[in-house]
Amino acid sequence: MGRRKKNRIEMALPVRIFGLDSAGKPFAQATQTLDVNRNGARLCGVRGSVALGDVIGLQYKQQKARCKVVWVGHAGSPKQDQISVECLEKDRIPWAAELPDDRAVDGFDVRQVKKQEARWHQRVTCRGGAEVRVPGEPVMSWAVLTDLSLRGCYLQTNTPLPVGARPHLTIRAEDLEVLTHAVVRTSNRTLGMGLEFVDLTPANKVRLEHVIQNLQGASATAPEEHPPDHRKARHMHDWQD
């Protein structure tokens, strides 16, 4: 797997992939992106229809493109059901309109700004879980914690909350517990939801930083960006190109 050519941007977009599987039978799946750039995307929820090197179709809204599968997560590994795809036609990137302009504006050095913000936005794959409580509702639900940053997290669950919901989270990872309020930013039926932390107390922020530092340290000896010691739920996935 080669080095990434462009910085990835966290973005959950509903997409459809289609093509022929290894048996020559047509398939189509609804899935989503976790990260995108001007070369390709990392997809989640891909269930056994594609193999490394396959050329598949990908559709976002009305835009379609031919893509090559450049990485597939191993079954039973932290990244199972995840794939990376690279768009073969560089002038036909389905999510191009969603990407920010890379050029510097108003005298700012965009690369320097991105470097300064990297620590805040950098995500790590992790093993853990979270209790999800909605104010006013007596029932608590449990979700699988799959990705974490200082800004928010992604929870895999078959019953995600709607966008805009504001649950209370009790995150458990790396033998630590982090309590925070959050707001649902993305919600994908049967897959999960992306949440942004709000009103994180200083004490809980310190715990969160400790968790992320431990995970980043564990990934330092691994050949991939995210630490390999992670129990991934069947419907979650990550991409690297």
ZATI-706884 format. One record per residue: residue in one letter; y, z, x of N, C-alpha, C in turn. Coordinates in steps of 0.1 Angstrom, whole numbers, padded with zeros to 4 digits, always signed. Example, Ala and Ser with C-alpha at 12.3 -4.5 7.8 and 13.67 -1.06 7.14 Angstrom:
# ZATI-706884
A-0057+0078+0132-0045+0078+0123-0033+0078+0132;S-0022+0071+0128-0011+0071+0137+0000+0079+0129;
# end
This chain:
# ZATI-706884
M-0012+0000+0008+0000+0000+0000+0012+0000+0009;G+0021-0009+0007+0033-0011+0015+0044-0002+0012;R+0054-0002+0020+0065+0007+0018+0074+0001+0007;R+0080+0010+0000+0089+0005-0011+0101-0002-0006;K+0104-0014-0012+0115-0022-0007+0128-0017-0012;K+0128-0011-0024+0141-0006-0030+0138+0008-0036;N+0149+0016-0037+0148+0029-0042+0143+0028-0057;R+0135+0038-0060+0130+0039-0074+0140+0047-0082;I+0141+0043-0095+0149+0050-0105+0140+0056-0116;E+0141+0069-0118+0134+0075-0129+0138+0068-0142;M+0129+0062-0149+0132+0056-0162+0120+0054-0170;A+0119+0060-0182+0108+0059-0191+0111+0048-0201;L+0105+0037-0199+0107+0025-0208+0093+0021-0215;P+0093+0020-0228+0081+0015-0234+0078+0000-0231;V+0066-0002-0226+0063-0016-0222+0049-0019-0227;R+0046-0032-0227+0033-0037-0231+0027-0045-0219;I+0015-0042-0215+0008-0051-0205-0003-0058-0212;F-0006-0070-0207-0017-0078-0213-0022-0088-0202;G-0034-0093-0205-0040-0102-0196-0055-0103-0198;L-0063-0105-0187-0078-0106-0188-0083-0094-0179;D-0093-0087-0185-0099-0076-0177-0109-0082-0167;S-0116-0073-0160-0126-0078-0150-0138-0085-0156;A-0140-0084-0169-0151-0091-0176-0146-0104-0182;G-0133-0107-0179-0128-0120-0185-0123-0119-0199;K-0123-0107-0205-0119-0105-0219-0104-0101-0220;P-0097-0107-0230-0083-0103-0231-0081-0089-0235;F-0070-0083-0230-0067-0070-0233-0052-0069-0235;A-0047-0058-0242-0033-0055-0243-0032-0040-0245;Q-0022-0035-0239-0020-0020-0239-0006-0017-0241;A-0003-0007-0249+0011-0001-0249+0011+0010-0239;T+0021+0010-0230+0022+0021-0220+0037+0023-0218;Q+0040+0029-0206+0055+0031-0203+0056+0032-0188;T+0069+0030-0184+0072+0031-0170+0076+0046-0167;L+0074+0050-0155+0080+0062-0150+0091+0060-0141;D+0090+0050-0133+0100+0046-0123+0101+0031-0123;V+0113+0026-0120+0115+0011-0119+0124+0008-0108;N+0124-0004-0103+0134-0009-0094+0135-0024-0096;R+0141-0031-0086+0143-0046-0088+0131-0053-0083;N+0120-0046-0079+0108-0053-0074+0097-0051-0084;G+0096-0039-0090+0085-0036-0098+0086-0023-0105;A+0075-0017-0109+0075-0005-0117+0062+0004-0115;R+0064+0016-0118+0052+0025-0118+0049+0028-0133;L+0037+0026-0137+0033+0027-0151+0023+0038-0153;C+0024+0044-0165+0014+0055-0169+0007+0051-0181;G-0005+0057-0183-0013+0055-0195-0021+0042-0194;V-0024+0037-0183-0032+0024-0182-0047+0028-0181;R-0054+0023-0190-0068+0028-0192-0078+0018-0188;G-0081+0017-0176-0093+0010-0171-0093-0005-0172;S-0082-0012-0176-0083-0026-0178-0079-0035-0166;V-0073-0029-0156-0068-0037-0145-0074-0032-0132;A-0073-0040-0122-0078-0037-0109-0068-0042-0098;L-0069-0036-0087-0060-0040-0076-0060-0055-0073;G-0048-0061-0073-0047-0075-0070-0047-0084-0083;D-0049-0078-0095-0049-0085-0107-0034-0090-0110;V-0033-0101-0116-0020-0106-0121-0021-0104-0136;I-0011-0097-0141-0010-0094-0156+0003-0097-0161;G+0004-0098-0174+0017-0099-0181+0023-0086-0185;L+0036-0085-0185+0043-0073-0188+0055-0076-0197;Q+0056-0069-0208+0067-0072-0217+0075-0059-0220;Y+0089-0060-0219+0098-0049-0222+0108-0056-0232;K+0108-0050-0244+0116-0056-0255+0112-0071-0256;Q+0121-0080-0255+0118-0094-0256+0115-0101-0243;Q+0116-0094-0232+0115-0100-0219+0101-0098-0214;K+0096-0109-0209+0082-0109-0203+0082-0114-0188;A+0072-0109-0181+0071-0113-0167+0057-0112-0162;R+0054-0120-0152+0041-0120-0145+0042-0110-0134;C+0032-0101-0133+0032-0090-0123+0019-0089-0116;K+0019-0085-0103+0007-0083-0096+0005-0068-0094;V-0007-0063-0097-0011-0049-0095-0012-0047-0080;V-0004-0038-0074-0004-0036-0060-0009-0022-0056;W-0012-0014-0066-0018-0001-0064-0024+0005-0077;V-0035+0011-0075-0042+0017-0087-0047+0031-0083;G-0043+0041-0091-0048+0054-0089-0063+0056-0090;H-0069+0063-0081-0084+0065-0081-0088+0074-0092;A-0099+0070-0099-0105+0078-0109-0108+0092-0104;G-0104+0102-0112-0106+0116-0108-0096+0122-0098;S-0087+0113-0094-0076+0118-0085-0064+0122-0092;P-0054+0128-0086-0042+0132-0093-0035+0120-0099;K-0037+0108-0095-0030+0097-0100-0039+0087-0108;Q-0050+0092-0113-0058+0083-0122-0050+0079-0134;D-0053+0066-0138-0045+0060-0149-0031+0056-0146;Q-0028+0056-0133-0015+0051-0128-0016+0038-0121;I-0007+0029-0122-0007+0017-0114+0007+0014-0110;S+0008+0006-0099+0021+0000-0095+0020-0015-0097;V+0031-0021-0102+0031-0035-0103+0043-0041-0096;E+0042-0053-0091+0053-0060-0085+0056-0073-0093;C+0068-0075-0097+0071-0087-0104+0070-0099-0095;L+0063-0110-0099+0062-0121-0091+0073-0131-0092;E+0081-0130-0102+0093-0139-0104+0105-0130-0103;K+0112-0130-0091+0122-0120-0089+0135-0122-0098;D+0136-0134-0104+0147-0136-0113+0143-0133-0128;R+0131-0127-0129+0127-0124-0143+0122-0109-0143;I+0131-0100-0141+0128-0086-0141+0131-0081-0155;P+0120-0077-0163+0123-0074-0177+0133-0063-0180;W+0134-0053-0171+0143-0042-0172+0156-0043-0164;A+0159-0055-0160+0171-0057-0151+0183-0052-0157;A+0185-0054-0171+0197-0049-0177+0199-0034-0177;E+0188-0027-0175+0188-0012-0175+0192-0006-0162;L+0191-0015-0151+0194-0010-0138+0209-0009-0134;P+0213+0001-0127+0227+0002-0123+0230-0008-0112;D+0243-0011-0111+0248-0020-0100+0247-0013-0087;D+0240-0019-0077+0239-0013-0064+0251-0013-0056;R+0261-0021-0060+0273-0022-0051+0282-0010-0052;A+0289-0007-0041+0298+0004-0041+0310+0000-0049;V+0316+0010-0056+0328+0007-0064+0338+0018-0062;D+0351+0015-0064+0361+0025-0063+0362+0032-0049;G+0357+0025-0039+0358+0031-0026+0347+0041-0022;F+0338+0043-0031+0327+0052-0028+0316+0046-0021;D+0309+0053-0012+0297+0048-0005+0285+0052-0014;V+0280+0042-0021+0269+0045-0030+0257+0051-0023;R+0254+0046-0011+0242+0050-0004+0244+0065+0000;Q+0256+0069+0003+0258+0083+0007+0257+0092-0006;V+0262+0087-0017+0261+0095-0029+0247+0097-0033;K+0239+0086-0032+0225+0087-0035+0218+0097-0026;K+0221+0097-0013+0215+0106-0004+0218+0120-0007;Q+0231+0123-0011+0235+0136-0015+0228+0141-0027;E+0225+0131-0037+0218+0135-0049+0203+0135-0048;A+0198+0130-0037+0183+0128-0036+0176+0141-0039;R+0181+0152-0033+0174+0165-0035+0173+0169-0050;W+0184+0166-0057+0184+0170-0071+0175+0162-0080;H+0174+0149-0076+0166+0140-0085+0152+0138-0080;Q+0149+0141-0068+0135+0138-0063+0125+0145-0071;R+0115+0137-0075+0104+0143-0083+0091+0144-0074;V+0083+0154-0077+0071+0156-0070+0060+0157-0081;T+0048+0152-0078+0037+0153-0087+0031+0167-0084;C+0027+0174-0095+0022+0188-0093+0011+0191-0103;R+0005+0202-0100-0006+0207-0109-0001+0220-0115;G-0001+0220-0128+0004+0231-0136+0004+0229-0150;G+0011+0238-0157+0012+0236-0172+0025+0243-0176;A+0027+0241-0189+0040+0247-0195+0037+0251-0210;E+0042+0263-0213+0042+0267-0227+0055+0262-0233;V+0054+0256-0245+0065+0249-0251+0067+0257-0265;R+0079+0263-0266+0082+0270-0278+0095+0264-0284;V+0094+0261-0297+0106+0256-0304+0112+0267-0312;P+0125+0270-0310+0132+0281-0317+0130+0279-0332;G+0126+0290-0339+0124+0291-0353+0110+0287-0357;E+0101+0283-0348+0088+0279-0351+0078+0290-0345;P+0069+0295-0352+0060+0306-0347+0050+0301-0337;V+0046+0288-0338+0035+0284-0330+0040+0278-0316;M+0032+0283-0306+0035+0278-0292+0025+0267-0289;S+0029+0257-0282+0020+0247-0277+0019+0247-0262;W+0008+0241-0257+0006+0240-0242+0006+0225-0238;A+0012+0222-0227+0013+0209-0222+0010+0209-0207;V+0005+0197-0202+0002+0196-0188+0014+0191-0180;L+0017+0199-0170+0029+0195-0161+0024+0185-0151;T+0031+0174-0151+0026+0163-0142+0036+0159-0131;D+0049+0160-0135+0060+0157-0125+0071+0167-0127;L+0077+0171-0115+0087+0181-0115+0098+0178-0106;S+0111+0182-0109+0122+0181-0101+0132+0192-0104;L+0142+0194-0097+0152+0204-0100+0160+0200-0113;R+0159+0188-0117+0166+0183-0129+0158+0185-0141;G+0144+0183-0140+0136+0183-0152+0121+0181-0149;C+0114+0178-0159+0099+0176-0157+0094+0166-0167;Y+0081+0162-0165+0074+0154-0175+0062+0162-0179;L+0060+0163-0192+0048+0171-0197+0039+0161-0205;Q+0027+0161-0202+0017+0153-0209+0012+0161-0221;T+0013+0155-0233+0008+0162-0245+0006+0151-0255;N-0004+0154-0264-0007+0144-0275+0003+0146-0287;T+0011+0157-0286+0021+0159-0297+0035+0162-0291;P+0041+0152-0285+0054+0154-0279+0065+0156-0290;L+0075+0164-0286+0086+0166-0295+0095+0154-0295;P+0103+0153-0306+0112+0141-0307+0124+0143-0297;V+0130+0131-0293+0142+0131-0285+0153+0140-0291;G+0159+0148-0282+0169+0157-0287+0165+0171-0290;A+0151+0173-0292+0146+0187-0294+0150+0196-0282;R+0152+0208-0285+0156+0218-0274+0146+0230-0274;P+0134+0228-0267+0125+0238-0267+0127+0248-0255;H+0121+0260-0256+0120+0269-0245+0108+0266-0237;L+0109+0266-0224+0097+0263-0215+0094+0275-0207;T+0081+0277-0205+0076+0286-0195+0067+0278-0186;I+0072+0274-0174+0065+0266-0165+0057+0274-0155;R+0044+0271-0154+0036+0278-0144+0030+0268-0134;A+0034+0270-0121+0029+0261-0111+0030+0268-0097;E+0021+0265-0088+0022+0272-0075+0023+0287-0076;D+0015+0293-0085+0014+0307-0087+0028+0313-0091;L+0037+0305-0096+0050+0311-0100+0053+0307-0114;E+0062+0314-0120+0065+0312-0134+0080+0309-0135;V+0084+0299-0142+0098+0295-0143+0102+0294-0158;L+0112+0301-0162+0116+0301-0176+0129+0293-0177;T+0130+0284-0187+0142+0277-0189+0143+0271-0203;H+0155+0268-0207+0157+0259-0219+0157+0245-0214;A+0154+0236-0223+0153+0222-0220+0157+0213-0232;V+0160+0201-0229+0162+0191-0240+0153+0179-0237;V+0147+0174-0248+0138+0162-0246+0146+0150-0245;R+0144+0142-0234+0152+0130-0231+0144+0118-0235;T+0130+0118-0233+0122+0107-0236+0109+0113-0243;S+0104+0106-0253+0093+0110-0261+0084+0098-0264;N+0071+0099-0260+0062+0088-0261+0049+0093-0268;R+0047+0088-0280+0036+0092-0288+0023+0092-0281;T+0015+0102-0281+0002+0104-0275+0003+0105-0260;L+0014+0102-0254+0015+0103-0239+0022+0115-0234;G+0034+0118-0239+0041+0130-0234+0056+0129-0236;M+0063+0137-0228+0077+0137-0230+0084+0141-0217;G+0096+0136-0215+0104+0139-0203+0115+0149-0208;L+0117+0159-0200+0127+0170-0204+0137+0172-0193;E+0149+0175-0197+0159+0179-0187+0162+0194-0189;F+0162+0201-0178+0165+0215-0178+0179+0218-0182;V+0182+0228-0190+0195+0233-0193+0196+0248-0192;D+0207+0253-0188+0209+0268-0188+0199+0275-0179;L+0195+0268-0168+0186+0274-0158+0193+0286-0151;T+0188+0298-0152+0194+0309-0145+0192+0308-0130;P+0201+0315-0123+0200+0315-0108+0186+0319-0103;A+0180+0330-0109+0167+0335-0105+0156+0324-0107;N+0157+0318-0119+0147+0308-0122+0149+0295-0113;K+0161+0292-0110+0164+0281-0101+0158+0283-0087;V+0159+0295-0082+0153+0299-0070+0138+0297-0070;R+0131+0302-0081+0117+0300-0082+0113+0285-0083;L+0121+0277-0090+0119+0263-0091+0120+0256-0078;E+0130+0260-0070+0132+0254-0057+0120+0258-0048;H+0115+0270-0049+0103+0274-0041+0091+0266-0045;V+0089+0263-0057+0077+0255-0062+0078+0241-0056;I+0090+0235-0057+0092+0221-0052+0091+0221-0037;Q+0096+0231-0030+0095+0231-0015+0080+0232-0011;N+0072+0240-0018+0058+0241-0015+0051+0228-0017;L+0054+0221-0028+0048+0208-0031+0052+0198-0021;Q+0065+0198-0017+0069+0188-0007+0062+0191+0006;G+0061+0203+0010+0054+0207+0022+0039+0202+0022;A+0033+0203+0010+0019+0199+0009+0017+0184+0010;S+0028+0177+0007+0028+0162+0007+0031+0157+0021;A+0036+0165+0030+0040+0160+0043+0029+0154+0051;T+0016+0159+0049+0005+0154+0057-0003+0143+0049;A+0002+0140+0037-0005+0130+0029+0001+0117+0031;P-0007+0106+0030-0001+0092+0033+0007+0087+0021;E+0007+0094+0010+0015+0089-0002+0026+0099-0004;E+0035+0095-0013+0047+0103-0015+0045+0116-0022;H+0035+0116-0031+0033+0128-0039+0021+0136-0034;P+0020+0149-0035+0009+0157-0030-0003+0153-0038;P-0015+0152-0031-0027+0148-0037-0034+0159-0046;D-0030+0172-0044-0037+0182-0051-0030+0184-0064;H-0034+0176-0074-0028+0176-0087-0038+0172-0098;R-0040+0180-0108-0049+0176-0119-0041+0168-0130;K-0044+0156-0130-0036+0147-0139-0043+0145-0152;A-0036+0146-0163-0042+0143-0176-0045+0128-0177;R-0054+0125-0186-0059+0111-0187-0048+0101-0191;H-0037+0105-0198-0027+0096-0202-0015+0095-0194;M-0015+0101-0182-0003+0102-0174-0005+0093-0162;H+0005+0087-0156+0004+0079-0144+0016+0077-0136;D+0015+0073-0124+0026+0072-0114+0025+0059-0107;W+0035+0054-0102+0034+0041-0094+0041+0042-0081;Q+0036+0034-0072+0041+0033-0059+0039+0019-0054;D+0049+0013-0049+0048-0001-0044+0051-0002-0030;
# end
